[in-house]
Amino acid sequence: MTKHHAAGWHITGALAARYADGTLPESDAWSLEKHVERCAGCAARVSGAVRATAAGAVLGDVRAAVLAAAPASAPAPTPAPTPAPTTAPLREIPTGKTPGHHPLRAPRSTRLPRLARLLWAAGPAVRGAWLPAVLGVAVGAMLLGLGGGFTQARAVLLAIAPVLPVAGVALSYGPHADPLYEITAASPAGGLRLALTRTAAVLAVSLPLLTLTGLLLPASGAPAAAAWLLPGLALSLATLALASFTGCRTAAGITGGGWLCAVLAPLPGAPEAEVADRLAGQVSRCLDGAATQGAWGAAAVLGAVLLAARRPAYDRLPRR
């Protein structure tokens, strides 16, 4: 793409040729398609490049066949005579509104903040039952720890917290989450781009909410309130990477179920009086310490690398 002074960038012949033969990266192709919507010169250049390919000849034949089969255009209808303007002055209709009020625009005080509206639009999970479930976990932990005097409330929260973003990811992408899935998946903004956007919306809600809740709970030997952040990120990336093979819901079941099995492993058969202490100890083993956090960080990097390698698979995800 070349710079053109005040007109901004324009499409070069080489760029148009790469777009025509399908070798242009997805992000550049999306930018090119948006540009030709308002630049006639670049649109003509891209059109010429497409016509020069083998697909261009096929498209030309299809266009000729459609035009040949189309009925002859009907004559343009005669426009109706314009009525003569009335000389009577127009009276202003009282509306009872203050000056400057727009009848179709909501008052500024009733508009949602921009960030909240973006989050609401970005992810189906944020609009569905997942958000009340996350709020319920946070409120329940607060009632358990501060209202009920349960000393291991933070450990319980940390055991559940990494699974909640995984559930949000599973509910945010796929045919089950989006009635227009086929259309959005075929658009330039679909595929992995859309999955990452909705995952970011899920993380933007769950990370601060659950971390703040953990900070308000008594520690009682449990790991720090932010100790679950790297595991939550690693599990979310692993879910997205695995989803390229199995679909989002199956992948979330594997990663989230694996985490819960690891955390709850010491509890079966434990005496009732020791259940809370065993849970806290297992949560500490899974989250606490520099070596453990380093391992989770490495897992997050590995998940990101695998996800980048599997990016083309998001253009042909199984319908499940």
C-alpha positions as CSV (number, residue, x, y, z in Angstrom):
1,M,0.0,0.0,0.0
2,T,1.4,3.4,-1.0
3,K,1.0,6.8,0.5
4,H,-0.7,9.5,-1.6
5,H,-0.4,12.8,0.2
6,A,-3.7,14.1,1.4
7,A,-5.7,11.3,-0.2
8,G,-4.3,8.7,2.2
9,W,-3.0,5.3,1.0
10,H,-4.0,3.7,-2.3
11,I,-3.8,0.2,-3.7
12,T,-0.8,-0.7,-5.8
13,G,-0.9,-3.1,-8.8
14,A,1.2,-5.7,-6.9
15,L,-1.2,-5.5,-3.9
16,A,-4.3,-5.9,-6.2
17,A,-2.6,-8.9,-7.9
18,R,-2.0,-10.6,-4.5
19,Y,-5.6,-9.9,-3.5
20,A,-6.8,-11.4,-6.9
21,D,-4.8,-14.6,-6.5
22,G,-5.7,-15.1,-2.8
23,T,-2.3,-14.7,-1.3
24,L,-3.0,-11.4,0.6
25,P,-3.3,-11.8,4.4
26,E,-6.7,-11.6,5.8
27,S,-6.2,-8.3,7.7
28,D,-4.8,-6.6,4.5
29,A,-7.6,-8.1,2.4
30,W,-10.2,-6.7,4.9
31,S,-8.6,-3.2,4.7
32,L,-8.5,-3.4,0.9
33,E,-12.2,-4.3,0.7
34,K,-13.1,-1.4,2.9
35,H,-11.0,1.0,0.9
36,V,-12.5,0.2,-2.5
37,E,-15.9,1.0,-1.2
38,R,-15.0,4.7,-1.3
39,C,-12.2,4.9,-3.9
40,A,-13.3,4.4,-7.5
41,G,-9.7,4.4,-8.9
42,C,-8.6,1.6,-6.6
43,A,-11.8,-0.4,-7.2
44,A,-11.1,-0.3,-10.9
45,R,-7.5,-1.4,-10.3
46,V,-8.6,-4.4,-8.2
47,S,-11.4,-5.2,-10.7
48,G,-8.8,-5.3,-13.5
49,A,-6.6,-7.6,-11.5
50,V,-9.4,-10.0,-10.8
51,R,-10.5,-10.1,-14.4
52,A,-6.9,-11.1,-15.4
53,T,-7.2,-14.3,-13.3
54,A,-8.8,-17.5,-14.4
55,A,-11.7,-16.8,-12.0
56,G,-12.2,-13.4,-13.8
57,A,-13.1,-15.1,-17.0
58,V,-15.7,-17.3,-15.3
59,L,-17.2,-14.3,-13.5
60,G,-17.3,-12.4,-16.9
61,D,-19.3,-15.3,-18.4
62,V,-21.7,-15.4,-15.5
63,R,-22.2,-11.7,-15.7
64,A,-22.9,-11.9,-19.5
65,A,-25.4,-14.8,-18.9
66,V,-27.2,-12.8,-16.2
67,L,-27.5,-9.7,-18.4
68,A,-28.7,-11.8,-21.3
69,A,-31.4,-13.4,-19.3
70,A,-32.5,-10.1,-17.7
71,P,-35.7,-8.6,-19.1
72,A,-35.5,-5.4,-21.1
73,S,-35.6,-2.4,-18.8
74,A,-39.0,-0.7,-18.6
75,P,-39.2,3.0,-19.5
76,A,-38.8,5.4,-16.7
77,P,-42.1,6.5,-15.2
78,T,-43.2,10.1,-15.7
79,P,-42.7,12.0,-12.5
80,A,-45.8,13.3,-10.9
81,P,-46.3,17.1,-11.0
82,T,-45.1,18.9,-8.0
83,P,-48.0,20.6,-6.2
84,A,-47.8,24.3,-5.9
85,P,-46.6,25.6,-2.6
86,T,-49.2,27.0,-0.3
87,T,-48.9,30.5,0.7
88,A,-50.3,29.9,4.1
89,P,-47.6,30.1,6.8
90,L,-46.7,26.9,8.5
91,R,-47.4,26.8,12.2
92,E,-44.9,25.2,14.5
93,I,-46.3,22.2,16.2
94,P,-45.7,22.4,19.9
95,T,-43.8,19.3,21.2
96,G,-43.3,20.2,24.8
97,K,-39.5,19.6,24.4
98,T,-36.7,21.8,25.4
99,P,-34.7,23.6,22.6
100,G,-32.0,21.4,21.1
101,H,-33.9,18.2,21.9
102,H,-33.8,15.5,19.2
103,P,-36.9,13.3,19.2
104,L,-34.9,10.2,18.0
105,R,-31.9,10.6,20.3
106,A,-31.9,9.3,23.8
107,P,-31.0,11.9,26.5
108,R,-27.3,11.8,27.3
109,S,-28.0,10.8,30.9
110,T,-29.7,7.6,29.8
111,R,-27.0,6.4,27.4
112,L,-24.8,3.6,28.5
113,P,-21.1,4.3,28.7
114,R,-19.3,3.5,25.5
115,L,-17.2,0.7,27.1
116,A,-20.4,-1.0,28.4
117,R,-22.1,-0.8,25.1
118,L,-19.0,-2.2,23.3
119,L,-18.9,-5.1,25.8
120,W,-22.6,-5.7,25.4
121,A,-22.3,-5.9,21.6
122,A,-19.0,-7.9,21.5
123,G,-20.0,-11.1,23.3
124,P,-23.2,-13.1,23.5
125,A,-22.0,-14.5,26.9
126,V,-22.0,-10.9,28.3
127,R,-25.7,-10.6,27.3
128,G,-26.8,-14.0,28.4
129,A,-26.9,-16.1,31.6
130,W,-23.1,-16.2,31.9
131,L,-22.9,-12.7,33.4
132,P,-25.5,-13.3,36.1
133,A,-23.6,-16.6,36.9
134,V,-20.3,-14.7,37.4
135,L,-22.0,-12.1,39.5
136,G,-23.6,-14.9,41.5
137,V,-20.3,-16.5,42.2
138,A,-18.8,-13.2,43.3
139,V,-21.7,-12.3,45.6
140,G,-21.9,-15.9,47.0
141,A,-18.2,-15.8,47.9
142,M,-18.7,-12.4,49.6
143,L,-21.6,-13.7,51.6
144,L,-19.7,-16.9,52.5
145,G,-16.6,-15.2,53.6
146,L,-17.8,-11.9,55.1
147,G,-21.3,-12.8,56.1
148,G,-20.9,-16.4,57.0
149,G,-17.4,-16.3,58.5
150,F,-16.1,-19.1,56.2
151,T,-12.3,-18.6,56.4
152,Q,-11.6,-20.5,53.1
153,A,-13.9,-18.5,50.9
154,R,-11.0,-17.1,48.9
155,A,-9.8,-20.6,48.2
156,V,-13.2,-21.6,46.9
157,L,-13.4,-18.6,44.7
158,L,-9.9,-19.3,43.3
159,A,-10.9,-22.9,42.6
160,I,-13.9,-21.7,40.5
161,A,-12.5,-18.5,38.9
162,P,-10.3,-20.0,36.1
163,V,-13.3,-22.0,34.8
164,L,-15.6,-19.0,34.4
165,P,-13.8,-17.3,31.5
166,V,-13.6,-20.7,29.8
167,A,-17.4,-21.0,30.1
168,G,-17.8,-17.5,28.7
169,V,-15.6,-18.4,25.7
170,A,-17.6,-21.5,25.0
171,L,-20.9,-19.5,25.0
172,S,-19.5,-16.6,22.9
173,Y,-18.6,-18.3,19.6
174,G,-20.2,-20.8,17.3
175,P,-23.6,-21.6,15.8
176,H,-25.1,-22.1,19.2
177,A,-24.2,-18.6,20.2
178,D,-24.8,-16.6,17.0
179,P,-27.9,-17.0,14.8
180,L,-25.9,-15.3,12.0
181,Y,-22.9,-17.5,12.5
182,E,-22.6,-18.5,8.9
183,I,-22.7,-14.9,7.7
184,T,-20.3,-13.6,10.4
185,A,-17.8,-16.4,9.8
186,A,-17.7,-15.6,6.1
187,S,-17.1,-11.9,6.6
188,P,-13.6,-10.3,6.8
189,A,-14.2,-9.7,10.6
190,G,-15.2,-13.3,11.3
191,G,-13.2,-16.3,12.1
192,L,-10.5,-16.0,14.8
193,R,-10.8,-12.2,14.8
194,L,-14.4,-12.5,16.1
195,A,-13.5,-15.3,18.5
196,L,-10.7,-13.2,20.0
197,T,-13.0,-10.1,20.2
198,R,-15.6,-12.0,22.2
199,T,-13.0,-13.7,24.4
200,A,-11.6,-10.2,25.2
201,A,-15.1,-9.1,26.2
202,V,-15.5,-12.1,28.5
203,L,-12.1,-11.5,30.1
204,A,-12.7,-7.7,30.5
205,V,-15.7,-8.5,32.6
206,S,-14.6,-11.5,34.6
207,L,-11.0,-10.6,35.5
208,P,-11.5,-7.3,37.4
209,L,-14.8,-8.5,39.0
210,L,-13.4,-11.8,40.4
211,T,-10.0,-10.3,41.3
212,L,-11.6,-7.5,43.3
213,T,-13.9,-10.0,45.1
214,G,-10.8,-12.1,46.0
215,L,-9.1,-9.0,47.4
216,L,-12.1,-8.3,49.7
217,L,-12.1,-11.8,51.1
218,P,-9.8,-12.9,54.0
219,A,-6.6,-14.6,52.9
220,S,-6.4,-17.4,55.6
221,G,-3.4,-19.0,53.9
222,A,-5.0,-19.0,50.4
223,P,-3.0,-17.7,47.4
224,A,-3.2,-14.0,46.4
225,A,-6.4,-12.8,44.8
226,A,-4.7,-12.3,41.4
227,A,-3.0,-15.7,41.4
228,W,-5.7,-17.1,39.1
229,L,-5.2,-14.6,36.3
230,L,-2.4,-16.5,34.4
231,P,-4.2,-19.8,34.8
232,G,-7.5,-18.2,33.5
233,L,-5.7,-16.7,30.5
234,A,-3.9,-20.0,29.8
235,L,-7.1,-22.0,30.0
236,S,-8.9,-19.6,27.7
237,L,-6.2,-19.7,25.1
238,A,-6.0,-23.5,25.3
239,T,-9.8,-23.6,24.8
240,L,-9.6,-21.5,21.7
241,A,-6.7,-23.6,20.3
242,L,-8.5,-26.8,21.1
243,A,-11.7,-25.5,19.6
244,S,-10.1,-25.4,16.2
245,F,-10.1,-29.2,16.4
246,T,-13.3,-30.0,18.4
247,G,-15.5,-26.9,18.6
248,C,-15.8,-24.4,21.4
249,R,-18.2,-26.3,23.8
250,T,-16.2,-29.6,23.6
251,A,-12.9,-27.7,24.1
252,A,-14.3,-25.8,27.1
253,G,-15.5,-29.1,28.6
254,I,-12.0,-30.6,28.3
255,T,-10.0,-27.6,29.7
256,G,-12.5,-26.6,32.3
257,G,-13.2,-30.2,33.4
258,G,-9.4,-30.9,33.6
259,W,-8.9,-27.9,35.9
260,L,-11.7,-28.9,38.2
261,C,-10.5,-32.5,38.3
262,A,-7.0,-31.3,39.3
263,V,-8.3,-28.9,42.0
264,L,-10.9,-31.3,43.5
265,A,-8.7,-34.5,43.3
266,P,-7.8,-34.6,47.1
267,L,-11.4,-34.1,48.2
268,P,-13.1,-37.5,47.6
269,G,-12.9,-39.6,50.8
270,A,-11.6,-36.7,52.9
271,P,-13.2,-36.2,56.4
272,E,-15.9,-33.5,56.4
273,A,-13.8,-31.3,58.8
274,E,-10.8,-31.4,56.5
275,V,-12.5,-30.7,53.1
276,A,-12.0,-26.9,53.2
277,D,-8.3,-27.2,54.3
278,R,-7.6,-29.8,51.7
279,L,-9.2,-27.7,49.0
280,A,-7.1,-24.7,50.1
281,G,-3.9,-26.7,50.0
282,Q,-4.6,-28.0,46.6
283,V,-5.5,-24.5,45.3
284,S,-2.2,-23.3,46.7
285,R,-0.3,-26.1,44.9
286,C,-2.0,-25.3,41.6
287,L,-1.6,-21.5,41.9
288,D,1.0,-20.4,44.4
289,G,4.7,-19.9,43.9
290,A,7.0,-18.4,41.2
291,A,7.6,-21.7,39.6
292,T,3.9,-22.5,39.3
293,Q,3.1,-19.1,37.9
294,G,6.0,-19.4,35.5
295,A,4.6,-22.7,34.3
296,W,1.2,-21.1,33.7
297,G,2.8,-18.3,31.8
298,A,4.6,-20.8,29.6
299,A,1.3,-22.6,29.0
300,A,-0.3,-19.3,28.0
301,V,2.5,-18.6,25.5
302,L,2.2,-22.2,24.1
303,G,-1.5,-21.8,23.8
304,A,-1.1,-18.5,21.9
305,V,1.5,-20.1,19.5
306,L,-0.8,-23.0,18.8
307,L,-3.8,-20.8,18.3
308,A,-1.8,-18.7,15.8
309,A,-0.8,-21.8,14.0
310,R,-4.4,-23.0,13.9
311,R,-5.8,-19.7,12.7
312,P,-6.9,-20.9,9.3
313,A,-9.0,-23.6,10.9
314,Y,-11.4,-20.9,12.2
315,D,-12.5,-20.3,8.7
316,R,-13.9,-23.8,8.5
317,L,-15.0,-24.6,12.1
318,P,-17.3,-27.6,12.4
319,R,-20.9,-26.6,13.0
320,R,-21.3,-27.7,16.6
